[in-house]
């Protein structure tokens, strides 16, 4: 899946996304891509990209709209 700028997300990429739980204002979160296909990406909202995925609990989220995230790539970001 691509972000709104057309940059492809791949497993292990760092992304920034806007999330809210419905009771608070939306906030920008740093996340890591856990899985990706043509229509969506699964991100882990954490400061680390290592460790097993534990399911679709509060720590992981499927993002389906390219407008909801920005992929950050480059040698300083991995």
Secondary structure, DSSP 4 states (H G I P E B T S, - for coil): -B-TTSPBP-TT-EEEEEE--SSS--EEEEEEEEEE-SS-EEEE-SS-S-S----SSTTEEEE--GGGEEEE-STT--
